[in-house]
């Protein structure tokens, strides 16, 4: 499974919500603004632009544009480090402000049913689309899963 498959598996409405959830300030802080602007083929990136480009982004993700999916995924993740930290703390995964060391074997912390447990714990506290994206991204990155989790 590719990262673009996660976006497609979550559906067009969730992708549009994910785009609207991106923080321009966080993009600039993490030096992702220019990269995302280039990847979106946009003159600038702001809330209105992210909303307007949703149909084009959706079409490109359906075509399997994994470079777009990677930059989009990073943009979403850095915009929601609070959710990431809360999730990692809940799962007992050691991290530094939402990032874990590359050498850490995180898979041992992801026990049977972890995805549903995380969803049940946080679905009222965070945006459902962002929560589902992070659960699926973590499973894809760590466990190399082939299925998109949808409760």
N, C-alpha and C positions, 0 to 999 in steps of 0.2 A: 504494500500500500504506500502511496505517495502522500505528501502533506496536502496536496490539492484535493485528494480523495476525502480527507477529513472535512474540508470546507464543503465539498459537494454533498457529502453524507449528512451534513447538518442542515442543508437546504438554503435556498435563496433568501428567505426571510431572516434566518439567523446570520447569514453573511452580511446582509444589509445592516443589521443591528451591530454586528462586530465592527463594521466600518465606522459607524456612528460613535462607537465607544473608544476610538483611538484618541489619545491625548496628544495634541500638537506639542505641548510643553515637554512631555516625556520623550517624544521623538527628537526634539532638539537636545534635550539633556543627554540622551544616549546616542546622539549623532546619527540618527536614522532618518531624519527629515529629508535630506537631499536624496538619499537612496530610495525612499518610498516615493518621493516626487518623480524621480526618474522612472521607477518601475511602473507607476500609474500613468506615465506619459502626460503629466500635468504641469502647468506653469507654476502652480502653487498648490499647497495642501492646506485646506481648512475644513471646518465642519460641513460647509455647504458643498465643497468640492467632493468630499468623501461620500456625501449622500447622493450627489448627482452621478458619480462614477460607478455606483453599485451595479447597475445592469451590465456595464462593460467588464467589470471585475468578475462578476458571476460567469459571464460567457468565457472569459479567459481561464478561469478555474475549471470549468467544465471541459475545456480543451486540454487540461493537464499542465497548465503553466506553473511549474513548480518553483521557478525563480520568483514569480509573483507571490506564490503561496508562502515561500520562505520569508520574504521581506514583510509581507502582510502579517504572518504569524509572529515574527519578532516585534512588530509594531504593536500588535494586540497584547502580547505578553508583557512588554515593558510598561504598557499603559495600565496594567492591572497587577502590579507587584503585591498589593495588599491581599488579593485573592490567592496568589501563588504562595505567599508566606503563610497565610492561614491554612491552606490545604496541606502544605508540607509539614507544618507544625502538627496538624491533626493526624497525619499519617506517621509522624515520628521520624521523618526524614531529615537528617542533618543538612543545614544549608546556611549560607551567609546572605541575608537579606533577599532570599528568594532564589539564589543561585547555588547549585551544589557543584562540588569539585568533580571534574571529569572522571577521575579515578574511582569515585564512590560507586559502589554497586547498589543502586537504588532499587533494583528489582526485588531484592529480599524484603523490602518494606511494603511492597504491593501485593498483599495477600488476597485470596479469593474474596470477591465481592467488594473490593475497595472502591471501585467506581461508583456503585450504587450508594455505598456508605458516604462517600464524599458528596455526592449529589444531594442525598437526604439531609446531610448536615448543613450545607451552604446554599441550597436553592432559594431560601428566603432572604439570605443576606446579600447575595450578589446577583448580577444579571445572569439569567439562565443561559443565554447564548454564550457569554464569556466563560461561564463555569463549564458548560459542555465542551467548548473548544479546549479549555485547559486540561480537562480530564482526558480527552481524546489525544491531545498533543503529548501529555505525559505518558500515556499508554503506548503511543506510537514511538516516541523517542526512546523509552526505557525497555519496553517489552516487545517492541516491533510487532504490535498487533495488526491484524488485517481487517478488523471489523470496527465500525464506528459505533460507539456507545450512545444509545438514545434510550432514556428511561421510559 
